[in-house]
Amino acid sequence: MLFRLGHVVCTPAALEFCTAQNIDMIKLIRRHAAGDFGDLSVSDAEANVQALQHDLRVFSSYVFAGEKVWVITEADRTSTCVLLPEDY
């Protein structure tokens, strides 16, 4: 892991989607924590590099069945949330 995750939570919509798509959320969270930030633009990927160096929010986006699943770790590293964009 490149950073602490804190308390890991998931929105009900993300849980429902991941269950329906057979997405292993533990693997998804491990990818996020290992620095595999998924399907990000170059600028968002660069922002994550800065976030790791300066204790800022870390953001990942993964696409499954044409839908995005986000994983966000707060800047203070007290929590990580798995959510869908519409949950934000």
Helices and strands as residue ranges (DSSP letters): E 7-10, H 12-20, H 25-34, H 42-54, E 58-64, E 67-73, E 79-83, G 85-87
